[in-house]
Amino acid sequence: MPNHTNATIHIGQLDLRIPGNSAETAHHVAHGIAQSMAQKIPAGLQRRLGALSVRVRVPAGASEAEMSDAVAEAIVNACRR
């Protein structure tokens, strides 16, 4: 298992648009994104991005965890480029 103790990420602003869901769901998804990213960011990854925009599509009826994981994966992949 990778060592993530040196991985740090700071997100100044996270805007989520989740059609058909409540603000409460968006807050849960955002929290899940943070937790998922903490697990996915490889140790030693260093990037400074002014802005990052990712578009993620998930199937209708996807759970909050599935949405969170999909967004976190898209952000991490974008940071690796």
C-alpha positions in Angstrom: 0.0 0.0 0.0 1.4 3.4 -0.9 2.6 5.8 1.8 0.3 8.9 1.6 1.7 10.6 4.7 3.5 13.4 2.7 0.6 14.0 0.3 -1.1 17.3 0.8 -3.8 18.9 -1.3 -5.6 22.2 -0.8 -8.7 23.0 -2.7 -9.7 26.6 -2.4 -13.1 26.2 -4.0 -15.0 23.2 -5.2 -18.1 23.8 -7.3 -20.2 20.8 -8.0 -23.2 20.6 -10.2 -25.2 17.5 -9.6 -28.5 17.7 -11.5 -31.5 16.3 -9.8 -29.9 16.1 -6.3 -30.1 18.3 -3.2 -27.5 20.6 -1.7 -27.2 18.1 1.1 -26.3 15.4 -1.4 -23.7 17.7 -2.9 -22.2 18.3 0.6 -22.0 14.6 1.2 -20.4 14.0 -2.3 -17.8 16.8 -1.6 -16.9 15.2 1.7 -16.5 11.9 0.0 -14.3 13.4 -2.7 -12.0 14.7 0.0 -11.8 11.3 1.7 -11.3 9.5 -1.6 -8.6 11.9 -2.8 -6.7 11.4 0.5 -6.5 7.7 -0.4 -5.7 8.2 -4.1 -3.0 10.9 -4.2 0.4 9.3 -4.6 3.1 10.2 -2.1 5.4 12.8 -3.6 2.9 14.2 -6.1 3.4 18.0 -6.4 1.3 20.2 -8.6 0.2 23.8 -8.3 -2.9 24.5 -10.5 -4.6 27.8 -10.7 -7.8 26.2 -11.8 -8.9 22.8 -12.9 -12.1 21.8 -14.6 -13.2 18.2 -14.9 -16.4 16.8 -16.4 -17.5 13.5 -14.9 -20.5 11.5 -16.0 -21.9 8.8 -13.7 -24.9 6.6 -14.4 -28.3 7.8 -13.3 -29.0 6.5 -9.8 -25.3 6.4 -8.9 -24.7 6.4 -5.1 -22.9 9.3 -3.4 -19.9 7.1 -2.9 -19.8 6.3 -6.7 -20.1 10.0 -7.5 -17.4 10.9 -5.0 -15.0 8.2 -6.3 -15.5 9.2 -10.0 -14.8 12.9 -9.3 -11.8 12.2 -7.1 -10.4 9.9 -9.7 -10.8 12.5 -12.4 -9.1 15.2 -10.3 -6.2 12.9 -9.4 -5.8 11.9 -13.0 -5.7 15.5 -14.1 -3.1 16.3 -11.5 -0.9 13.5 -12.8 -0.7 15.0 -16.3 
